[in-house]
Amino acid sequence: MILPELEEMQKRKFERRNQFKEVQEQIQSISNEISGPREDVPFVVNETDLSLRKLEELHRQLHTLQKEKVNSLPLPLSLPFSLCACVLSFYEPKISYLLLFNTE
């Protein structure tokens, strides 16, 4: 009777450990992309605290790093041209009208 419950608890612990490992790997990967690679340190999941609160904390840290990464990316060179084309297509009829009917 206790054995199936124990097996289920071990299974959940294993799954939670994998969640922690995955998030920590993503954090390290993005950190390396932002600040350059560092010494490869193997991941060691602290099994004394596999709480949801700790996992949520790691997810917040990951989300912060993801936002930092996006904000640190340079704009593609084609973006200003795309924006100009977009603005021009919006204002072109008005500009044409002004150019055609300007009698000064």
TORKOLTI-236247 format. One record per residue (C-alpha): residue number from 1; y, z, x; residue in three letters. Coordinates in pm, 1 decimal, padded with zeros to 6 digits. Each point is the difference from the previous one (the first is absolute). Layout:
! residues N
atom k: NUM	v: Y	w: Z	u: X	r: Ala
...
***
This chain:
! residues 104
atom k: 1	v: 00000.0	w: 00000.0	u: 00000.0	r: Met
atom k: 2	v: 00242.2	w: 00083.6	u: 00278.8	r: Ile
atom k: 3	v: -00112.7	w: -00285.2	u: 00223.7	r: Leu
atom k: 4	v: 00140.7	w: -00283.0	u: -00218.7	r: Pro
atom k: 5	v: 00334.8	w: 00178.5	u: -00024.3	r: Glu
atom k: 6	v: 00004.2	w: 00055.7	u: 00374.5	r: Leu
atom k: 7	v: -00075.5	w: -00368.1	u: 00057.8	r: Glu
atom k: 8	v: 00281.4	w: -00097.3	u: -00237.6	r: Glu
atom k: 9	v: 00243.1	w: 00228.2	u: 00183.8	r: Met
atom k: 10	v: -00101.5	w: -00149.8	u: 00333.3	r: Gln
atom k: 11	v: 00047.1	w: -00348.8	u: -00141.3	r: Lys
atom k: 12	v: 00350.7	w: 00085.8	u: -00126.0	r: Arg
atom k: 13	v: 00086.2	w: 00156.8	u: 00335.1	r: Lys
atom k: 14	v: -00117.3	w: -00312.8	u: 00182.2	r: Phe
atom k: 15	v: 00205.6	w: -00222.3	u: -00232.1	r: Glu
atom k: 16	v: 00309.1	w: 00220.0	u: 00043.8	r: Arg
atom k: 17	v: -00045.0	w: -00002.5	u: 00378.4	r: Arg
atom k: 18	v: -00010.3	w: -00381.1	u: -00012.5	r: Asn
atom k: 19	v: 00319.9	w: -00005.6	u: -00207.0	r: Gln
atom k: 20	v: 00171.7	w: 00216.6	u: 00260.3	r: Phe
atom k: 21	v: -00126.9	w: -00217.9	u: 00282.1	r: Lys
atom k: 22	v: 00116.4	w: -00319.9	u: -00171.1	r: Glu
atom k: 23	v: 00351.1	w: 00133.7	u: -00063.7	r: Val
atom k: 24	v: 00028.1	w: 00137.0	u: 00353.6	r: Gln
atom k: 25	v: -00109.9	w: -00336.6	u: 00142.9	r: Glu
atom k: 26	v: 00264.8	w: -00178.0	u: -00207.0	r: Gln
atom k: 27	v: 00263.0	w: 00249.0	u: 00115.8	r: Ile
atom k: 28	v: -00093.1	w: -00055.3	u: 00363.4	r: Gln
atom k: 29	v: -00009.4	w: -00377.7	u: -00043.0	r: Ser
atom k: 30	v: 00347.5	w: -00015.1	u: -00155.0	r: Ile
atom k: 31	v: 00135.5	w: 00248.7	u: 00254.1	r: Ser
atom k: 32	v: -00129.4	w: -00227.5	u: 00276.9	r: Asn
atom k: 33	v: 00163.0	w: -00302.9	u: -00162.2	r: Glu
atom k: 34	v: 00334.7	w: 00177.2	u: -00025.2	r: Ile
atom k: 35	v: 00016.4	w: 00176.6	u: 00334.9	r: Ser
atom k: 36	v: -00255.6	w: -00187.2	u: 00205.8	r: Gly
atom k: 37	v: -00359.0	w: 00088.5	u: 00079.7	r: Pro
atom k: 38	v: -00077.7	w: 00336.1	u: 00144.6	r: Arg
atom k: 39	v: -00304.0	w: 00139.7	u: 00166.8	r: Glu
atom k: 40	v: -00296.9	w: -00046.1	u: -00227.2	r: Asp
atom k: 41	v: -00086.1	w: 00343.1	u: -00126.0	r: Val
atom k: 42	v: -00312.4	w: 00015.6	u: -00213.3	r: Pro
atom k: 43	v: 00054.2	w: 00127.3	u: -00349.9	r: Phe
atom k: 44	v: -00124.9	w: 00343.9	u: -00069.8	r: Val
atom k: 45	v: 00022.3	w: 00105.4	u: -00360.8	r: Val
atom k: 46	v: 00074.5	w: 00367.6	u: -00035.6	r: Asn
atom k: 47	v: -00281.9	w: 00098.6	u: -00230.3	r: Glu
atom k: 48	v: 00143.4	w: 00344.7	u: -00060.9	r: Thr
atom k: 49	v: 00266.7	w: -00151.7	u: -00226.5	r: Asp
atom k: 50	v: -00125.4	w: -00289.5	u: -00210.0	r: Leu
atom k: 51	v: 00212.7	w: 00102.3	u: -00295.8	r: Ser
atom k: 52	v: 00166.1	w: -00245.2	u: -00234.9	r: Leu
atom k: 53	v: 00332.9	w: 00150.5	u: 00097.1	r: Arg
atom k: 54	v: -00058.0	w: -00091.7	u: 00365.2	r: Lys
atom k: 55	v: -00118.4	w: -00348.7	u: -00098.1	r: Leu
atom k: 56	v: 00312.5	w: -00050.8	u: -00212.2	r: Glu
atom k: 57	v: 00211.3	w: 00115.5	u: 00294.3	r: Glu
atom k: 58	v: -00164.3	w: -00264.3	u: 00219.1	r: Leu
atom k: 59	v: 00057.2	w: -00263.7	u: -00268.5	r: His
atom k: 60	v: 00371.1	w: 00092.9	u: -00011.6	r: Arg
atom k: 61	v: 00016.8	w: -00029.1	u: 00377.4	r: Gln
atom k: 62	v: -00170.8	w: -00340.2	u: -00020.6	r: Leu
atom k: 63	v: 00240.8	w: -00117.4	u: -00270.0	r: His
atom k: 64	v: 00298.6	w: 00110.2	u: 00209.4	r: Thr
atom k: 65	v: -00133.2	w: -00190.6	u: 00300.8	r: Leu
atom k: 66	v: -00063.4	w: -00309.5	u: -00212.8	r: Gln
atom k: 67	v: 00361.7	w: 00006.5	u: -00120.9	r: Lys
atom k: 68	v: 00121.6	w: 00051.5	u: 00356.7	r: Glu
atom k: 69	v: -00208.3	w: -00295.6	u: 00115.1	r: Lys
atom k: 70	v: 00140.0	w: -00229.3	u: -00270.0	r: Val
atom k: 71	v: 00355.4	w: 00109.5	u: 00076.7	r: Asn
atom k: 72	v: -00046.6	w: -00060.9	u: 00371.3	r: Ser
atom k: 73	v: -00124.1	w: -00357.4	u: -00038.7	r: Leu
atom k: 74	v: 00254.5	w: -00265.5	u: 00096.0	r: Pro
atom k: 75	v: 00109.7	w: -00240.6	u: -00269.8	r: Leu
atom k: 76	v: -00165.5	w: -00337.1	u: 00029.0	r: Pro
atom k: 77	v: 00231.8	w: -00269.3	u: 00130.1	r: Leu
atom k: 78	v: -00049.3	w: -00206.4	u: -00312.5	r: Ser
atom k: 79	v: 00121.0	w: 00276.6	u: -00230.6	r: Leu
atom k: 80	v: 00375.5	w: -00065.9	u: 00037.4	r: Pro
atom k: 81	v: -00058.8	w: -00369.2	u: -00069.7	r: Phe
atom k: 82	v: -00209.6	w: 00083.4	u: -00303.6	r: Ser
atom k: 83	v: 00270.0	w: 00231.0	u: -00129.6	r: Leu
atom k: 84	v: 00266.7	w: -00267.4	u: 00054.1	r: Cys
atom k: 85	v: -00207.8	w: -00255.9	u: -00186.5	r: Ala
atom k: 86	v: -00051.3	w: 00243.0	u: -00284.9	r: Cys
atom k: 87	v: 00369.6	w: 00083.1	u: -00026.7	r: Val
atom k: 88	v: 00097.2	w: -00366.1	u: 00030.5	r: Leu
atom k: 89	v: -00238.9	w: -00102.8	u: -00276.9	r: Ser
atom k: 90	v: 00156.8	w: 00262.1	u: -00225.2	r: Phe
atom k: 91	v: 00362.3	w: -00092.6	u: 00072.8	r: Tyr
atom k: 92	v: -00041.5	w: -00375.9	u: 00055.8	r: Glu
atom k: 93	v: 00096.5	w: -00104.4	u: -00353.7	r: Pro
atom k: 94	v: 00315.8	w: 00210.1	u: 00016.9	r: Lys
atom k: 95	v: 00092.4	w: -00130.0	u: 00344.5	r: Ile
atom k: 96	v: -00059.0	w: -00360.2	u: -00109.6	r: Ser
atom k: 97	v: 00216.0	w: 00052.7	u: -00306.4	r: Tyr
atom k: 98	v: 00282.5	w: 00143.5	u: 00208.6	r: Leu
atom k: 99	v: -00020.5	w: -00282.8	u: 00252.9	r: Leu
atom k: 100	v: -00004.0	w: -00271.8	u: -00267.6	r: Leu
atom k: 101	v: 00279.5	w: 00133.6	u: -00216.4	r: Phe
atom k: 102	v: 00226.8	w: 00140.8	u: 00266.4	r: Asn
atom k: 103	v: 00305.4	w: -00224.7	u: -00010.5	r: Thr
atom k: 104	v: 00214.4	w: 00176.5	u: 00254.4	r: Glu
***
